[in-house]
Amino acid sequence: MMRFSTLLKHPADWMTGADSDSAVVLTSRIRLARNVCETPFPGWARKEERIEIMSALRPAIEELPEMKDAFSHQLSELTSVQKQVLVERHLISREQAARSEGSAAVVNRNQTLSVMINEEDHLRLQSIRSGLHLQEAYELITQVDEQLEKTLSYAFDHELGYLTACPTNLGTGLRASAMLHLPGLVISDHIGQVIQAVGKLGLAVRGIFGEGTESLGHLFQISNQSTLGESEQDIIDRLERVIRKVRDHERDARLKLVEDDPQMIADKIGRAYGMLKYAYVIDSKEALTHLSLIRLGADMGCFPKETLQLCDALLMDIEPAHLQHHAKRKLSPEERDTLRAEIIRSRLQSLPTPVINFINHTNSEESPPA
């Protein structure tokens, strides 16, 4: 069984994406909600029942070929900081981190597959991929789901589909989502129109940590809202079409910003570089905003392409729980802000000064001197 410290030593595969979509689409995620028949949902079950359910489900998950040498722990065995680290890595939900005894998490070595036991449902199966790869994530989660269904009796109704604790998950039990980096649409003030248009298509736009969270670092999650009445493939295909359109709008917005106001974009990127390279105290919100602009600069050719992966790793490592795990103790907000700045300065030490090639330094409209 993998130790918590070992899990964190392995960079998550979905944080190291370098395909053509990664500059805009950071990750694709598929999640399935499943419950065991004739057993109370976790929210209704007594503590003893939750422990019994967990004890029955956990071995079945650990025996999956995809979970060889996995990280597998009851959440009651983890500290509050360790649980929050898993939340920050999107491996468990905030709701599960708050659960008491009878809840567990199983995560594979490269962190592309995780299973939450006794969150809102008995099982939450999740696959994460870098870039726009919803289909690949779905194929992995389907493979795992089919293996589990051979040994577990799922709660299923022939008319309604898979039975879930929340009615919005009823049917397929599938939630598909993608995390997008949309600074172009935010800076050009078009993000509101995009969110409104996506909402009219029956999809939800949320912040970096899902429902009820704000967008930080120009990062947005787009996901389906209901699972009843559509097949799994229909849900994925519909979401992927929308993601591709939003991606294209973001690319167009970036190009237009460079065409219309290159000095403004260059100034934002340059200021972000200066703040991150030389700040000694920085809070999470400010750091994420500046890292977003460095990431944008990398896509625009101002920094080496590998800067994208550097920024993505930092987005995770400067979160509060990751900082406290790094320090091996609980930190005050002021101490976190100081350590965050120190880590960023260290990681960006070798990052060269931005090369701004998209500014035309000669103004053709000016009259020549007399």
TIFIRO-376907 format. One line per 8 residues: their letters; for each residue x, y, z of C-alpha. Coordinates in steps of 0.001 Angstrom, whole numbers, plus 500000, padded with zeros to 6 digits. Layout:
<atoms>
a) X:Y:Z ~ ... $
</atoms>
This chain:
<atoms>
mmrfstll) 500000:500000:500000 ~ 501331:503417:499046 ~ 502136:505903:501798 ~ 500795:509460:501678 ~ 504309:510907:501283 ~ 504985:508544:498361 ~ 501783:509626:496624 ~ 502915:513246:496682 $
khpadwmt) 506369:512377:495345 ~ 504762:511165:492116 ~ 503610:514103:489975 ~ 500047:513587:488809 ~ 499967:512646:485115 ~ 497191:515167:484501 ~ 499485:518008:485680 ~ 502111:517283:483027 $
gadsdsav) 500066:517552:479838 ~ 501749:519002:476773 ~ 499315:518399:473906 ~ 497884:521049:471592 ~ 494863:521693:473835 ~ 496695:521992:477164 ~ 497202:525753:476863 ~ 493426:526199:477242 $
vltsrirl) 492027:522856:478458 ~ 493989:521758:481514 ~ 492087:518598:482422 ~ 489175:516346:481509 ~ 487349:514449:484239 ~ 484715:511706:484285 ~ 482992:510748:487530 ~ 480483:507956:488131 $
arnvcetp) 478160:507740:491137 ~ 477213:504212:492210 ~ 475384:502709:495189 ~ 474968:499211:496561 ~ 471395:497910:496480 ~ 469319:497503:499656 ~ 471811:499574:501641 ~ 471179:503072:503089 $
fpgwarke) 472868:505979:501315 ~ 475875:507256:503326 ~ 473998:510367:504432 ~ 471240:508194:505944 ~ 473390:505348:507251 ~ 474479:504994:510855 ~ 478202:505074:511623 ~ 478294:501273:512062 $
erieimsa) 476578:500800:508682 ~ 479033:503125:506924 ~ 481981:501233:508388 ~ 480437:497927:507281 ~ 479858:499235:503741 ~ 483401:500614:503546 ~ 484876:497328:504769 ~ 483018:495472:502013 $
lrpaieel) 483819:497884:499172 ~ 487439:498778:499852 ~ 488961:495312:499159 ~ 487034:495059:495874 ~ 488560:498346:494726 ~ 492080:497545:495939 ~ 492021:494284:493948 ~ 491422:496071:490640 $
pemkdafs) 494423:495764:488257 ~ 494307:499546:487790 ~ 494814:499992:491543 ~ 498028:497997:491909 ~ 500209:499576:494643 ~ 497509:502194:495207 ~ 497154:504709:498003 ~ 494261:503412:500143 $
hqlselts) 493258:504919:503479 ~ 490288:505559:505698 ~ 489869:509314:505966 ~ 489743:509009:509746 ~ 493400:507854:509557 ~ 494481:511078:507840 ~ 495151:514484:509348 ~ 493043:517475:508339 $
vqkqvlve) 495984:518797:506284 ~ 496417:515477:504460 ~ 492712:515394:503610 ~ 492858:518948:502330 ~ 495875:518080:500158 ~ 493744:515390:498489 ~ 490998:517983:497950 ~ 493481:520413:496394 $
rhlisreq) 494615:517631:494055 ~ 490975:516985:493097 ~ 491263:513376:494327 ~ 488492:513680:496923 ~ 485731:516254:497364 ~ 485405:518895:500062 ~ 482288:517055:501217 ~ 484145:513785:501688 $
aarsegsa) 486981:515499:503551 ~ 484382:516596:506113 ~ 483012:513059:506588 ~ 483551:511150:509803 ~ 484386:507450:510216 ~ 483363:504980:507533 ~ 484772:506924:504580 ~ 487846:506001:502507 $
avvnrnqt) 489803:506976:499402 ~ 491726:504769:496968 ~ 494037:506479:494444 ~ 496253:504911:491783 ~ 499963:505731:491555 ~ 499769:508319:488764 ~ 496604:509900:490242 ~ 494532:509458:487089 $
lsvminee) 492041:507201:488893 ~ 490509:507685:492328 ~ 487588:506138:494185 ~ 485761:507816:497049 ~ 483948:505412:499372 ~ 480963:506758:501296 ~ 480968:510315:500073 ~ 477415:511325:499059 $
dhlrlqsi) 477086:507918:497374 ~ 478648:504587:498304 ~ 481079:504904:495400 ~ 482353:507864:493429 ~ 484664:506630:490651 ~ 486767:509330:489012 ~ 489236:509484:486139 ~ 491271:512608:485286 $
rsglhlqe) 493236:513183:482086 ~ 495314:516146:480953 ~ 494043:518212:478029 ~ 490796:517511:476196 ~ 490534:513741:476601 ~ 487048:513057:477917 ~ 486700:509883:475861 ~ 489896:508343:477246 $
ayelitqv) 488837:509196:480802 ~ 485422:507642:480140 ~ 486931:504441:478739 ~ 489066:503939:481865 ~ 486200:504601:484263 ~ 483881:502291:482288 ~ 486465:499523:482458 ~ 486686:499909:486254 $
deqlektl) 482909:500178:486636 ~ 482298:496984:484647 ~ 484811:495059:486751 ~ 483186:496207:489992 ~ 479697:495412:488713 ~ 480719:491755:488373 ~ 481153:491493:492145 ~ 478853:494234:493500 $
syafdhel) 475066:494538:493241 ~ 474426:498121:492170 ~ 471205:499953:493036 ~ 469547:500127:489606 ~ 466027:500743:488325 ~ 465105:499691:484770 ~ 463156:502920:484221 ~ 465263:505427:486160 $
gyltacpt) 468736:503926:485758 ~ 471372:504019:488505 ~ 469924:505224:491819 ~ 471854:508006:493523 ~ 471593:510104:496679 ~ 471138:513321:494668 ~ 468364:513368:492009 ~ 470594:515307:489574 $
nlgtglra) 472876:512244:489339 ~ 470003:509820:488750 ~ 470181:507861:485485 ~ 473689:507328:484200 ~ 475263:508675:487395 ~ 477844:510305:485137 ~ 479355:513740:485624 ~ 481721:514899:482886 $
samlhlpg) 483753:518082:483245 ~ 486749:519963:481928 ~ 488962:522598:483557 ~ 489674:525523:481246 ~ 492099:528445:481455 ~ 490236:531457:480022 ~ 492244:534651:480633 ~ 491523:535959:477126 $
lvisdhig) 487772:535883:477658 ~ 488072:537372:481163 ~ 490414:540225:480174 ~ 488315:541068:477090 ~ 485196:541033:479302 ~ 483442:538349:477225 ~ 483384:535634:479889 ~ 479869:536600:481050 $
qviqavgk) 478428:536012:477578 ~ 480167:532646:477330 ~ 478925:531510:480758 ~ 475390:532566:479838 ~ 475527:530721:476502 ~ 476908:527559:478119 ~ 474170:527694:480776 ~ 471476:527830:478088 $
lglavrgi) 472855:524550:476735 ~ 472161:522851:480078 ~ 475763:522883:481283 ~ 477207:524379:484472 ~ 480193:526717:484822 ~ 481892:526681:488223 ~ 485102:527676:489977 ~ 488299:525699:490347 $
fgegtesl) 486984:523407:493109 ~ 483503:522878:491687 ~ 480088:523858:492974 ~ 479988:526874:495256 ~ 483564:527994:494550 ~ 484775:531108:492760 ~ 486978:531208:489698 ~ 490605:531874:490604 $
ghlfqisn) 493484:532256:488182 ~ 491009:532550:485277 ~ 490210:528832:485734 ~ 486694:527515:485121 ~ 485046:524090:485260 ~ 482364:523257:482700 ~ 480224:520167:483343 ~ 476892:518518:482614 $
qstlgese) 474118:519254:485137 ~ 471841:516226:484845 ~ 472295:512591:483853 ~ 468717:511401:483300 ~ 467412:510853:479774 ~ 470773:510864:477982 ~ 473229:508051:477368 ~ 476758:508324:478723 $
qdiidrle) 478157:508812:475222 ~ 475597:511525:474426 ~ 476595:513464:477567 ~ 480298:513250:476708 ~ 479816:514148:473035 ~ 477643:517168:473895 ~ 480099:518451:476497 ~ 483077:517950:474189 $
rvirkvrd) 481405:519976:471421 ~ 480826:522856:473843 ~ 484363:522649:475267 ~ 485806:522848:471749 ~ 483712:525954:471013 ~ 484759:527658:474258 ~ 488383:526724:473539 ~ 488129:528311:470088 $
herdarlk) 486518:531471:471541 ~ 489381:531714:474046 ~ 491996:531346:471302 ~ 490232:534044:469251 ~ 490075:536320:472313 ~ 493827:535933:472887 ~ 494606:536784:469271 ~ 492315:539814:469330 $
lveddpqm) 493887:541130:472537 ~ 497322:540962:470900 ~ 496008:542700:467774 ~ 494015:545421:469560 ~ 496106:546216:472639 ~ 499482:544441:472654 ~ 500995:546931:475137 ~ 498306:546157:477702 $
iadkigra) 498867:542381:477448 ~ 502647:542804:477495 ~ 502331:545006:480582 ~ 500154:542455:482409 ~ 502576:539620:481617 ~ 505618:541721:482561 ~ 504086:542877:485853 ~ 503107:539292:486732 $
ygmlkyay) 506664:538148:486030 ~ 508112:540897:488225 ~ 505734:540238:491112 ~ 506319:536480:491165 ~ 510101:536723:490707 ~ 510617:539295:493442 ~ 507686:539199:495899 ~ 508474:538075:499447 $
vidskeal) 504835:537872:500595 ~ 501941:536857:498352 ~ 498469:535498:499047 ~ 496851:532656:497144 ~ 494489:534758:495039 ~ 497194:537158:493856 ~ 499617:534313:493134 ~ 497052:532432:491041 $
thlslirl) 496229:535571:489054 ~ 499904:536218:488249 ~ 500601:532548:487430 ~ 497631:532653:485066 ~ 499259:535546:483198 ~ 502643:533761:483060 ~ 500783:530738:481659 ~ 499131:533002:479080 $
gadmgcfp) 502543:534444:478233 ~ 503940:530959:477649 ~ 501155:530259:475138 ~ 501909:533579:473404 ~ 505596:532713:473036 ~ 506897:535057:475756 ~ 508351:532148:477749 ~ 509550:528623:476858 $
ketlqlcd) 506677:526179:476235 ~ 507608:524054:479265 ~ 506569:527041:481400 ~ 502991:525743:481066 ~ 503858:522623:483075 ~ 505857:524695:485565 ~ 502822:526907:486196 ~ 500455:523936:486477 $
allmdiep) 502637:522311:489135 ~ 502831:525598:491041 ~ 499054:526055:490903 ~ 498862:522955:493098 ~ 501952:523365:495257 ~ 501094:526854:496539 ~ 497671:525856:497869 ~ 497323:526174:501693 $
ahlqhhak) 497416:522463:502580 ~ 500306:521736:500210 ~ 502290:524534:501840 ~ 501620:523140:505312 ~ 502559:519634:504182 ~ 505787:521085:502754 ~ 506522:522882:506044 ~ 505557:519786:508074 $
rklspeer) 503498:521929:510443 ~ 500409:524096:510628 ~ 501047:527601:509287 ~ 499331:530886:509974 ~ 497973:532747:506909 ~ 500950:535135:507128 ~ 503430:532252:507228 ~ 501714:530632:504236 $
dtlraeii) 501980:533857:502231 ~ 505709:534064:502985 ~ 506394:530405:502140 ~ 504288:530671:498974 ~ 506415:533568:497732 ~ 509606:531690:498616 ~ 508562:528575:496662 ~ 507506:530620:493640 $
rsrlqslp) 510783:532581:493610 ~ 512738:529333:493812 ~ 510809:527607:491010 ~ 510916:530650:488720 ~ 514609:531325:489325 ~ 515591:529979:485899 ~ 512621:531527:484063 ~ 514030:534045:481563 $
tpvinfin) 512773:537596:481145 ~ 509662:537558:478916 ~ 510321:538010:475210 ~ 507541:540190:473809 ~ 507518:539692:470045 ~ 503979:540838:469338 ~ 504510:544585:469956 ~ 505245:546762:466940 $
htnseesp) 507560:549345:468455 ~ 507205:551750:465511 ~ 503955:553655:465207 ~ 503225:553936:461487 ~ 500569:556610:462088 ~ 503073:559099:463551 ~ 504352:561781:461208 ~ 508091:561799:460593 $
pa) 509981:564583:462365 ~ 510206:567848:460428 $
</atoms>
